């Protein structure tokens, strides 16, 4: 190795270090936001862990997993949690009371039940059938469907599983025909 090669290598290493530092400095807010989002994805803003387990069990019965992913795989409970701290804040009391009512109905219909999420699938369906006309059930159903197909940046539709189910192509430029009227 010549002194010239060493100098070139040193120059490349030091210039890349400078580029990396400049990139991090320019993108620091986005890096921090990504870190916060990753940390928040493991936590809930509105639900306790127990409440989240109940809502996840409900949504998994509303949009079950079969040969395709369901609400659990789409992480719908994260969408619902995030919605209750943003656009659906007015539904917070409905969820709080609804989860309590869900527990009561579970204990009423299944003696010895501790939580809805601990019930068998058949027992969960029995409980949900008993409450399917309540505003709480209707709200959870609506939020489950929204969470399956909303943009993943809103907390649900993890890995775009909902979009894959309906064949939605996530592109910025759509090509005609857009619908029957363009044919």
Beta strands, then each sheet from edge to edge (+ up, - down):
end
